[in-house]
């Protein structure tokens, strides 16, 4: 993913991820719907992982933290 995510975008993605994971856990989805939701979960996790890697340097320190 080449465009930069804002912290608000990341927060919304994490909320959506939790919602989708709850749908899977509910057991109420058809097989087709479950596969679609799992694909969306994997895509969100990949985007969040890319964000995490982009804000940390090689030492694991956050590049944008004030602390």
C-alpha positions in Angstrom: 0.0 0.0 0.0 1.6 3.2 -1.1 -0.7 5.9 0.4 -0.2 7.0 4.0 -2.8 6.1 6.6 -3.8 8.5 9.3 -4.2 7.4 12.9 -7.9 7.8 12.4 -7.8 5.5 9.4 -5.9 2.9 11.4 -8.3 3.2 14.3 -11.3 2.7 12.0 -9.6 -0.3 10.4 -9.0 -1.9 13.8 -12.7 -1.4 14.8 -13.8 -2.9 11.5 -11.4 -5.9 12.0 -12.8 -6.6 15.5 -16.4 -6.4 14.0 -15.5 -8.8 11.3 -13.8 -11.2 13.7 -17.0 -11.2 15.8 -19.0 -12.1 12.7 -16.8 -15.1 12.1 -17.0 -16.2 15.8 -20.8 -16.0 15.7 -21.0 -19.0 13.4 -24.0 -17.4 11.7 -22.4 -16.8 8.3 -22.8 -19.0 5.3 -19.7 -20.7 3.9 -19.5 -18.2 1.1 -20.0 -15.2 3.4 -17.4 -16.5 5.8 -14.9 -16.8 3.0 -15.6 -13.2 2.0 -15.2 -11.9 5.5 -12.0 -13.9 6.1 -10.6 -12.4 2.9 -11.4 -8.9 4.2 -9.9 -9.7 7.6 -6.6 -10.8 5.9 -6.6 -7.6 3.8 -7.1 -5.4 6.9 -4.4 -7.3 8.8 -2.0 -6.8 5.9 -2.7 -3.1 5.7 -2.3 -2.7 9.5 1.0 -4.7 9.4 2.3 -2.4 6.6 1.4 0.6 8.7 3.1 -0.8 11.8 6.3 -1.5 9.8 6.2 2.0 8.3 6.1 3.8 11.7 9.0 1.8 13.2 12.6 2.0 12.4 15.0 -1.0 12.3 15.5 -0.9 16.1 11.8 -1.2 16.7 11.4 2.3 18.0 8.4 4.3 16.9 9.5 7.1 14.5 6.6 9.4 15.4 6.4 8.9 19.2 7.0 11.9 21.4 8.1 9.9 24.4 
